[in-house]
Amino acid sequence: MTDVSSPSRPVGPPVPNWTPPPRPSGDTMTGSYARLAPLSADVHAALLYRAYAEHDAVWDYMPYGPFSSAAQYHRWAREHEGQQDPFFYAIRNLESGAWEGVASYLRITPAASIEVGHINFSPALQRTRAATETMYLMMKWAFEAGYRRYEWKCDALNMPSRRAAQRLGLSYEGVFRQAAVVKGRNRDTAWFAAIDSEWPALKEAFEAWLAPANFDSDGQQRESLGDLTGLVRAASDPAL
């Protein structure tokens, strides 16, 4: 193919030898602190419901929930297990041994991008090494499978999610105004993403943060992940 790019006819740079990556296969992903397994209502729903019980705030920015009973959550899990998009994982915290959250891949478009979302960590999972490693494992799979773009979107009012996206090294890309109506309320959506050329440096940052040497005898981090990934981010969220 002739390269016709010129100041008057600009085109994007070639992407040689590119082929569309596979969709998530459902393989279990295991790290030092977290294990992700495809969501199963019969295996995970009762345990997850127990982890979320009496913590209705975890559902504030979700398009579903809170759930009034274990049976109601079980029905939700059965409806979503085995779907190809979104593809849900249950998350086991290997330090506690408990199933404590879910996350999914969604809007899976091999020719364009893959998104991480439906992230719902119970209070027991939040702010743990298992929570961070879960996000690392999902990002790792996506880029190593061949995806060129990894997206994170959240309600623009959800500041904890915006902080989390930036901490994980995803770059701020703006806010889509009136992007949806969720639970009868307007939702503006904040966009974040990482691209494949950033992955080697992000991977190094995650592995440095997760290393046992980064934590003291009380489990306190010596170096923050946000400081490590800040060297990679192309743009920071001005609201933070």
C-alpha positions as CSV (number, residue, x, y, z in Angstrom):
1,M,0.0,0.0,0.0
2,T,1.4,3.4,-1.0
3,D,2.0,5.8,1.9
4,V,0.0,8.9,0.8
5,S,0.4,10.8,4.0
6,S,1.2,14.5,3.5
7,P,0.4,17.8,5.2
8,S,-2.7,18.1,3.0
9,R,-3.6,14.4,3.2
10,P,-2.7,13.1,6.6
11,V,-3.3,9.5,7.5
12,G,-2.4,7.5,10.6
13,P,0.9,5.5,10.8
14,P,0.9,1.9,9.6
15,V,0.3,-0.9,12.1
16,P,2.3,-3.7,10.6
17,N,1.4,-7.3,11.1
18,W,-1.6,-6.5,13.2
19,T,-4.4,-9.1,13.7
20,P,-7.5,-8.8,15.9
21,P,-6.8,-10.2,19.4
22,P,-9.0,-13.0,20.9
23,R,-12.0,-12.4,23.1
24,P,-11.6,-13.4,26.8
25,S,-11.5,-17.1,27.1
26,G,-12.5,-17.5,30.7
27,D,-9.2,-18.9,31.9
28,T,-8.6,-18.3,35.6
29,M,-6.1,-15.6,36.3
30,T,-4.0,-16.0,39.5
31,G,-1.5,-13.8,41.1
32,S,0.2,-13.6,44.5
33,Y,-2.8,-12.0,46.2
34,A,-5.8,-12.4,43.9
35,R,-7.5,-15.1,41.8
36,L,-10.1,-14.3,39.1
37,A,-12.5,-17.0,38.0
38,P,-15.5,-16.7,35.6
39,L,-18.5,-15.7,37.6
40,S,-20.7,-18.7,38.6
41,A,-24.0,-18.1,40.5
42,D,-23.9,-21.4,42.2
43,V,-20.3,-21.1,43.3
44,H,-20.0,-17.4,44.1
45,A,-23.3,-15.6,44.5
46,A,-24.0,-16.4,48.2
47,L,-20.4,-15.6,49.2
48,L,-20.4,-12.4,47.3
49,Y,-23.8,-11.3,48.7
50,R,-22.4,-11.9,52.2
51,A,-19.4,-9.7,51.4
52,Y,-21.6,-6.9,50.1
53,A,-24.3,-7.2,52.9
54,E,-25.0,-4.0,54.8
55,H,-22.8,-2.0,52.4
56,D,-25.4,-0.5,50.1
57,A,-23.0,2.3,49.1
58,V,-21.1,-0.1,46.8
59,W,-24.1,0.0,44.5
60,D,-24.4,3.8,44.2
61,Y,-22.9,4.1,40.7
62,M,-23.9,0.7,39.4
63,P,-26.9,0.4,37.0
64,Y,-28.3,-2.4,39.3
65,G,-28.5,-3.1,43.0
66,P,-28.6,-3.0,45.9
67,F,-30.2,-6.4,46.3
68,S,-32.7,-7.1,49.0
69,S,-31.9,-10.8,49.4
70,A,-29.3,-13.5,48.6
71,A,-31.8,-15.0,46.2
72,Q,-32.2,-11.8,44.3
73,Y,-28.4,-11.5,43.9
74,H,-28.2,-15.1,42.9
75,R,-30.7,-14.4,40.1
76,W,-28.6,-11.4,38.9
77,A,-25.4,-13.6,38.9
78,R,-27.2,-16.4,37.0
79,E,-28.3,-13.9,34.4
80,H,-24.8,-12.6,33.9
81,E,-22.6,-15.7,34.2
82,G,-21.4,-17.1,30.9
83,Q,-22.1,-13.9,29.0
84,Q,-19.5,-13.0,26.4
85,D,-19.9,-9.3,26.8
86,P,-19.8,-8.2,29.6
87,F,-17.6,-11.1,30.7
88,F,-17.7,-11.3,34.5
89,Y,-15.1,-12.5,36.9
90,A,-15.5,-13.2,40.6
91,I,-12.5,-12.1,42.7
92,R,-11.0,-14.2,45.5
93,N,-8.7,-12.4,47.9
94,L,-6.0,-15.0,48.5
95,E,-4.9,-13.3,51.8
96,S,-8.4,-13.7,53.3
97,G,-9.4,-16.8,51.3
98,A,-12.8,-15.2,50.6
99,W,-14.6,-14.2,47.4
100,E,-14.9,-10.4,47.8
101,G,-15.8,-8.7,44.5
102,V,-16.4,-8.8,40.8
103,A,-15.2,-7.1,37.7
104,S,-15.7,-7.6,34.0
105,Y,-14.4,-7.0,30.5
106,L,-17.0,-5.2,28.4
107,R,-17.5,-3.4,25.1
108,I,-15.1,-5.9,23.7
109,T,-14.1,-4.8,20.2
110,P,-11.0,-6.6,19.1
111,A,-10.4,-4.2,16.2
112,A,-10.5,-1.2,18.6
113,S,-10.4,-1.7,22.3
114,I,-11.5,-3.5,25.5
115,E,-13.0,-1.9,28.6
116,V,-12.8,-2.9,32.2
117,G,-15.9,-2.2,34.2
118,H,-18.7,-3.4,36.5
119,I,-16.0,-3.2,39.1
120,N,-17.5,-3.8,42.5
121,F,-15.1,-4.5,45.4
122,S,-16.6,-5.2,48.8
123,P,-15.2,-3.1,51.7
124,A,-13.1,-6.1,52.6
125,L,-11.4,-6.1,49.2
126,Q,-11.0,-2.3,48.8
127,R,-7.5,-0.8,49.3
128,T,-5.9,-4.2,49.4
129,R,-3.0,-5.7,47.4
130,A,-5.5,-8.2,46.0
131,A,-7.6,-5.3,44.6
132,T,-4.7,-3.7,42.9
133,E,-3.4,-7.1,41.6
134,T,-6.9,-7.8,40.2
135,M,-6.6,-4.7,38.0
136,Y,-3.1,-5.6,37.0
137,L,-4.0,-9.1,36.0
138,M,-6.9,-7.8,33.8
139,M,-4.8,-5.2,32.2
140,K,-2.0,-7.7,31.6
141,W,-4.2,-10.2,29.9
142,A,-5.7,-7.6,27.6
143,F,-2.4,-6.1,26.4
144,E,-0.7,-9.5,26.2
145,A,-3.6,-10.8,24.1
146,G,-3.0,-8.0,21.6
147,Y,-5.5,-5.3,22.5
148,R,-4.1,-1.8,21.6
149,R,-6.4,0.2,23.9
150,Y,-7.7,-0.5,27.4
151,E,-10.5,1.7,28.6
152,W,-12.1,2.7,32.0
153,K,-15.3,4.7,32.2
154,C,-17.2,5.8,35.3
155,D,-19.8,8.2,36.5
156,A,-18.1,11.6,36.5
157,L,-19.4,12.1,40.1
158,N,-17.7,8.9,41.2
159,M,-14.5,10.5,42.5
160,P,-13.1,7.3,44.1
161,S,-13.3,5.6,40.7
162,R,-11.6,8.5,39.0
163,R,-8.8,8.4,41.5
164,A,-8.5,4.7,41.1
165,A,-8.2,5.0,37.3
166,Q,-5.5,7.6,37.6
167,R,-3.6,5.6,40.2
168,L,-3.6,2.6,37.9
169,G,-2.0,4.6,35.2
170,L,-4.9,5.2,32.9
171,S,-4.9,8.6,31.3
172,Y,-7.8,11.1,31.5
173,E,-9.5,11.6,28.2
174,G,-12.4,13.9,29.1
175,V,-16.1,13.8,30.2
176,F,-19.0,12.8,27.9
177,R,-21.9,15.0,29.0
178,Q,-25.4,13.4,29.5
179,A,-24.0,10.1,28.4
180,A,-26.7,8.0,29.9
181,V,-29.7,7.8,32.3
182,V,-29.0,5.4,35.1
183,K,-31.5,4.6,37.8
184,G,-33.6,7.6,36.6
185,R,-30.7,10.0,37.0
186,N,-28.4,11.8,34.6
187,R,-24.9,10.4,34.2
188,D,-22.0,12.3,32.8
189,T,-19.2,9.8,32.0
190,A,-15.5,10.3,32.6
191,W,-13.2,8.4,30.2
192,F,-9.7,7.0,30.9
193,A,-7.5,4.7,28.9
194,A,-4.1,3.2,28.5
195,I,-2.6,2.1,25.2
196,D,-0.3,-0.7,24.3
197,S,2.9,1.4,24.0
198,E,2.4,2.4,27.6
199,W,2.0,-1.2,28.9
200,P,5.7,-2.1,29.4
201,A,6.2,0.9,31.7
202,L,2.9,0.3,33.5
203,K,3.7,-3.4,34.0
204,E,7.0,-2.4,35.5
205,A,5.2,0.0,37.9
206,F,2.7,-2.6,39.0
207,E,5.3,-5.2,39.6
208,A,7.5,-2.8,41.6
209,W,4.4,-1.8,43.7
210,L,3.3,-5.4,44.3
211,A,6.8,-6.7,45.2
212,P,7.0,-7.7,48.9
213,A,9.9,-5.4,49.4
214,N,7.6,-2.4,48.8
215,F,5.8,-3.1,52.1
216,D,7.1,-2.8,55.6
217,S,6.4,-5.2,58.4
218,D,3.0,-3.5,59.1
219,G,2.0,-3.9,55.5
220,Q,2.3,-0.2,54.7
221,Q,3.5,0.7,51.2
222,R,6.9,2.3,50.9
223,E,6.3,3.8,47.4
224,S,2.8,4.6,46.1
225,L,1.5,3.1,42.8
226,G,0.3,6.6,41.8
227,D,3.8,7.9,41.9
228,L,5.1,5.0,39.9
229,T,2.4,5.2,37.2
230,G,2.5,9.0,37.1
231,L,5.6,8.8,35.0
232,V,3.6,7.0,32.3
233,R,0.2,8.8,32.2
234,A,-0.3,10.9,29.2
235,A,-2.8,13.2,30.9
236,S,-4.0,13.6,34.5
237,D,-7.6,14.2,35.7
238,P,-7.9,17.9,36.4
239,A,-10.7,17.2,39.0
240,L,-8.2,15.4,41.3
